[in-house]
Amino acid sequence: MEKCIVNPVREKRDPELPPIGIFAVNPTDAASFPALAKTYGLQQHSLFHSKLYSSDRFFLAGPAVGSPMAAMCLEKCIALGAQDVIVYGWCGAVCNVLSAGDVFLPTSGFSEEGTSGHYPGAGNFVPDARLINKVDEVLLQAGYSAKHGPVWTTDAVYRETRAKVQHFRDQGVCGVDMEYTALNAVAAFRGISLAAVMLVSDELYHEKWRPQFNWKTFRRKTKQLLADLCGKADLGGFQGL
């Protein structure tokens, strides 16, 4: 394999991250970072145009919307010590298996983004089995009943046509996001474990699009779900993988 010219490295002023972390891709969720950092004693560090907080127990990184930026930030976190990464984000529902407000765990992915193809070996984008089982267990303990299925990752949110929704639905896809397959490809290439938790923010399978990401009930749920993931990480709930 040909070596790359630019590689992610840990610089002298960079922190050494603990193995387990939450990678929250959505800017809305990033608004909760300062309060979460205060609650769990996390120290702030630089991460390109994103944010990075860490303690000796877990790290919290993001936001990073879209596959290229998300992959870049994950690469840096891996260089700093990340080994078990739980991605938290939102997704649209492309079939009636999912409804807005549901918690969804991708079990594989269909890539329609341009980043994963640069990583040798990218295939079905399956999450780490041990990590996703642990995440499922932790979510159940916290009162969430997660649904599972394939996800479609796209670079172009404004090009999600009816034909594309039908095409991916016919292949068994449940949701659509902008980062999962790229992050999965990075994780597989770098040899770390990754699984994703998504909150369904909108429904694309009706005659008319039904978004709920601006609803107060949705905003409260995404804030609470991120806080619950951080709380479990702080208590070592994802350890023993």
SEZA-377918 format. One record per residue (C-alpha): residue number from 1; x, y, z; residue in one letter. Coordinates in Angstrom, 2 decimals. Each point is the difference from the previous one (the first is absolute). Last residue first. Layout:
SEZA-377918
[NUM [X Y Z] "A"];
...
END
This chain:
SEZA-377918
[241 [-15.84 -4.90 25.58] "L"];
[240 [0.56 0.25 3.76] "G"];
[239 [-0.55 3.73 -0.07] "Q"];
[238 [-3.05 1.72 -1.46] "F"];
[237 [-1.63 0.76 3.36] "G"];
[236 [3.22 1.38 1.45] "G"];
[235 [-1.85 2.52 2.16] "L"];
[234 [1.07 2.91 -2.19] "D"];
[233 [-1.06 -1.89 -3.14] "A"];
[232 [-3.45 -0.67 1.48] "K"];
[231 [-0.43 3.67 0.86] "G"];
[230 [1.21 1.07 -3.43] "C"];
[229 [-2.54 -2.25 -1.70] "L"];
[228 [-2.74 1.28 2.32] "D"];
[227 [0.91 3.63 -0.71] "A"];
[226 [-0.13 -0.66 -3.75] "L"];
[225 [-3.43 -1.60 0.41] "L"];
[224 [-1.26 2.85 2.17] "Q"];
[223 [1.00 2.73 -2.45] "K"];
[222 [-1.44 -1.98 -2.91] "T"];
[221 [-3.24 -0.52 1.92] "K"];
[220 [-0.43 3.64 1.02] "R"];
[219 [0.59 1.18 -3.57] "R"];
[218 [-2.53 -2.55 -1.29] "F"];
[217 [-2.69 1.11 2.45] "T"];
[216 [0.67 3.64 -0.83] "K"];
[215 [-0.59 -0.65 -3.69] "W"];
[214 [2.69 1.34 -2.32] "N"];
[213 [1.26 -3.46 -0.99] "F"];
[212 [-3.53 -1.14 -0.82] "Q"];
[211 [0.05 -0.12 -3.80] "P"];
[210 [-2.86 -1.61 -1.95] "R"];
[209 [0.62 -0.02 -3.76] "W"];
[208 [-3.22 -0.25 -2.05] "K"];
[207 [-1.33 -3.12 -1.71] "E"];
[206 [1.41 -1.95 2.92] "H"];
[205 [3.23 -2.02 0.00] "Y"];
[204 [2.38 2.84 0.88] "L"];
[203 [-0.50 0.16 3.78] "E"];
[202 [2.03 2.32 2.22] "D"];
[201 [2.31 0.14 3.02] "S"];
[200 [0.59 -3.67 0.79] "V"];
[199 [2.57 -0.13 2.80] "L"];
[198 [3.13 -1.88 -0.98] "M"];
[197 [2.43 -2.14 1.99] "V"];
[196 [3.09 -1.18 -1.85] "A"];
[195 [2.63 -2.68 0.55] "A"];
[194 [3.77 0.12 -0.35] "L"];
[193 [2.93 -2.21 1.03] "S"];
[192 [3.55 0.87 -1.11] "I"];
[191 [2.21 -1.58 -2.65] "G"];
[190 [0.99 3.13 -1.92] "R"];
[189 [-1.56 -1.17 -3.27] "F"];
[188 [-3.13 -1.33 1.71] "A"];
[187 [-0.46 3.22 1.97] "A"];
[186 [0.52 2.19 -3.05] "V"];
[185 [-2.50 -2.05 -2.03] "A"];
[184 [-2.56 0.16 2.81] "N"];
[183 [0.39 3.76 0.19] "L"];
[182 [-0.59 0.31 -3.74] "A"];
[181 [-2.99 -2.34 0.11] "T"];
[180 [-1.61 1.91 2.88] "Y"];
[179 [0.39 3.65 -0.97] "E"];
[178 [-2.92 1.60 -1.88] "M"];
[177 [-3.12 -1.87 1.16] "D"];
[176 [-2.84 -2.07 -1.44] "V"];
[175 [-2.14 -2.62 1.72] "G"];
[174 [-1.73 -3.36 -0.39] "C"];
[173 [1.68 -1.63 -3.00] "V"];
[172 [-1.43 -3.34 -1.08] "G"];
[171 [1.18 0.07 -3.59] "Q"];
[170 [-3.43 1.13 -1.24] "D"];
[169 [0.26 2.90 2.47] "R"];
[168 [3.24 1.00 -1.69] "F"];
[167 [-1.60 0.29 -3.42] "H"];
[166 [-3.22 1.54 1.34] "Q"];
[165 [1.91 2.77 1.76] "V"];
[164 [2.09 0.49 -3.12] "K"];
[163 [-3.05 0.30 -2.23] "A"];
[162 [-1.69 2.40 2.42] "R"];
[161 [3.07 2.21 -0.15] "T"];
[160 [2.55 0.64 2.75] "E"];
[159 [1.97 2.61 -1.93] "R"];
[158 [-0.20 2.76 2.62] "Y"];
[157 [1.83 -2.14 2.57] "V"];
[156 [2.90 -0.48 -2.38] "A"];
[155 [2.97 -1.84 1.47] "D"];
[154 [-2.01 -3.17 0.59] "T"];
[153 [0.07 -2.90 2.45] "T"];
[152 [-2.70 -2.68 -0.28] "W"];
[151 [-0.63 -1.98 3.20] "V"];
[150 [-0.64 -3.69 0.57] "P"];
[149 [-2.09 -1.30 2.90] "G"];
[148 [-0.64 0.10 3.75] "H"];
[147 [-2.55 1.49 2.40] "K"];
[146 [0.92 1.15 3.48] "A"];
[145 [-2.15 -0.34 3.11] "S"];
[144 [1.22 2.72 2.34] "Y"];
[143 [-0.46 -0.14 3.78] "G"];
[142 [3.58 0.56 1.16] "A"];
[141 [0.57 -3.72 0.49] "Q"];
[140 [-1.20 -0.55 -3.56] "L"];
[139 [2.46 2.60 -1.26] "L"];
[138 [2.86 -1.71 1.85] "V"];
[137 [-0.87 -3.39 -1.47] "E"];
[136 [-0.26 1.37 -3.54] "D"];
[135 [3.34 1.79 0.47] "V"];
[134 [1.58 -3.23 1.23] "K"];
[133 [-1.35 -1.92 -2.99] "N"];
[132 [1.24 2.76 -2.32] "I"];
[131 [3.46 -0.18 1.59] "L"];
[130 [0.35 -3.77 -0.17] "R"];
[129 [-1.14 -0.19 -3.62] "A"];
[128 [2.18 2.86 -1.31] "D"];
[127 [-2.17 1.75 -2.54] "P"];
[126 [-0.57 -1.35 -3.54] "V"];
[125 [0.95 2.33 -2.83] "F"];
[124 [-0.69 -2.54 -2.76] "N"];
[123 [3.34 0.61 -1.68] "G"];
[122 [2.84 2.43 0.54] "A"];
[121 [3.21 -2.02 -0.46] "G"];
[120 [2.24 2.84 -1.08] "P"];
[119 [-1.13 3.46 1.14] "Y"];
[118 [-0.44 2.58 -2.77] "H"];
[117 [-3.43 -1.42 -0.86] "G"];
[116 [-1.23 0.97 3.46] "S"];
[115 [0.23 3.73 -0.77] "T"];
[114 [-2.23 0.64 -3.01] "G"];
[113 [-3.46 -0.65 1.37] "E"];
[112 [-2.76 -2.24 -1.36] "E"];
[111 [0.96 -2.87 2.26] "S"];
[110 [-2.46 -2.70 1.00] "F"];
[109 [0.41 -1.01 3.64] "G"];
[108 [-0.23 -2.81 2.51] "S"];
[107 [-1.52 -0.67 3.45] "T"];
[106 [-1.01 3.60 0.67] "P"];
[105 [-1.40 0.55 3.53] "L"];
[104 [-3.18 2.10 0.11] "F"];
[103 [-1.73 1.83 2.84] "V"];
[102 [-3.50 1.07 -1.01] "D"];
[101 [-1.06 3.66 0.33] "G"];
[100 [-1.27 0.28 -3.56] "A"];
[99 [-1.29 -3.37 -1.14] "S"];
[98 [1.87 -3.03 -1.28] "L"];
[97 [-1.27 -3.26 -1.48] "V"];
[96 [-2.10 2.28 -2.19] "N"];
[95 [2.79 0.34 -2.54] "C"];
[94 [2.51 2.71 -0.97] "V"];
[93 [0.42 1.44 3.51] "A"];
[92 [2.40 2.93 0.26] "G"];
[91 [3.02 -0.17 2.24] "C"];
[90 [1.49 1.77 3.00] "W"];
[89 [3.36 -0.39 1.68] "G"];
[88 [2.05 -1.79 2.64] "Y"];
[87 [3.09 -1.98 -0.94] "V"];
[86 [1.30 -2.32 2.70] "I"];
[85 [3.74 -0.44 -0.33] "V"];
[84 [2.12 -2.73 1.57] "D"];
[83 [3.74 0.44 -0.63] "Q"];
[82 [0.74 3.73 0.25] "A"];
[81 [3.67 0.69 0.84] "G"];
[80 [0.97 3.40 -1.39] "L"];
[79 [0.56 -1.35 -3.53] "A"];
[78 [-3.49 -1.49 0.19] "I"];
[77 [-1.41 3.41 0.92] "C"];
[76 [1.80 1.55 -2.97] "K"];
[75 [-1.42 -2.56 -2.44] "E"];
[74 [-3.46 0.54 1.49] "L"];
[73 [0.24 3.74 -0.67] "C"];
[72 [1.03 -0.52 -3.63] "M"];
[71 [-2.69 -2.64 -0.56] "A"];
[70 [-2.70 2.31 1.36] "A"];
[69 [1.24 2.87 -2.13] "M"];
[68 [-0.06 -2.04 -3.21] "P"];
[67 [-3.26 -1.88 0.78] "S"];
[66 [-2.32 2.85 0.81] "G"];
[65 [-0.57 1.92 3.23] "V"];
[64 [2.73 -0.13 2.63] "A"];
[63 [-1.10 1.21 3.42] "P"];
[62 [1.84 -1.42 1.78] "G"];
[61 [1.92 -1.88 2.70] "A"];
[60 [-0.62 -1.31 3.53] "L"];
[59 [2.66 -2.02 1.78] "F"];
[58 [-0.15 -2.67 2.69] "F"];
[57 [1.39 -1.08 3.38] "R"];
[56 [3.32 1.86 0.42] "D"];
[55 [-1.82 3.17 -0.94] "S"];
[54 [-0.64 1.48 -3.43] "S"];
[53 [-1.56 2.79 -2.04] "Y"];
[52 [0.42 0.63 -3.70] "L"];
[51 [-1.70 2.60 -2.13] "K"];
[50 [-0.27 0.46 -3.75] "S"];
[49 [1.63 2.49 -2.38] "H"];
[48 [3.32 -1.94 0.17] "F"];
[47 [-0.05 -1.93 3.29] "L"];
[46 [1.29 2.15 2.86] "S"];
[45 [-0.20 -1.09 3.64] "H"];
[44 [-2.50 0.46 2.84] "Q"];
[43 [0.34 -1.83 3.33] "Q"];
[42 [-2.84 -2.22 1.19] "L"];
[41 [-1.11 0.02 3.63] "G"];
[40 [-3.16 -1.99 -0.55] "Y"];
[39 [-2.65 2.60 0.77] "T"];
[38 [2.08 2.94 -1.27] "K"];
[37 [0.77 -1.74 -3.28] "A"];
[36 [-3.66 -0.91 -0.39] "L"];
[35 [-0.96 3.66 0.45] "A"];
[34 [2.61 1.12 -2.53] "P"];
[33 [-0.98 -2.75 -2.50] "F"];
[32 [-3.75 0.63 -0.11] "S"];
[31 [0.23 2.40 -2.96] "A"];
[30 [1.80 -2.82 -1.82] "A"];
[29 [-3.34 -1.78 -0.26] "D"];
[28 [-1.33 2.67 -2.35] "T"];
[27 [3.23 -0.14 -2.00] "P"];
[26 [-0.54 -3.72 -0.81] "N"];
[25 [2.92 -2.44 -0.27] "V"];
[24 [0.23 -1.28 3.57] "A"];
[23 [3.04 -2.27 0.41] "F"];
[22 [-0.25 -1.60 3.46] "I"];
[21 [3.20 -1.50 1.34] "G"];
[20 [1.77 -3.06 1.36] "I"];
[19 [3.77 -0.59 -0.17] "P"];
[18 [1.07 2.96 2.13] "P"];
[17 [1.51 2.87 -1.99] "L"];
[16 [3.59 1.18 0.22] "E"];
[15 [-0.18 3.76 -0.33] "P"];
[14 [1.67 1.98 -2.79] "D"];
[13 [2.67 2.55 0.84] "R"];
[12 [2.91 -2.10 -1.27] "K"];
[11 [-1.84 -1.09 -3.16] "E"];
[10 [-1.81 -3.31 -0.36] "R"];
[9 [-0.05 -1.04 -3.63] "V"];
[8 [-2.45 -0.32 -2.89] "P"];
[7 [1.88 -0.58 -3.27] "N"];
[6 [0.77 2.17 -3.02] "V"];
[5 [2.09 -1.41 -2.85] "I"];
[4 [-1.75 -3.37 -0.08] "C"];
[3 [1.87 -3.28 -0.35] "K"];
[2 [-0.81 -2.29 -2.91] "E"];
[1 [-1.39 -3.39 0.99] "M"];
END
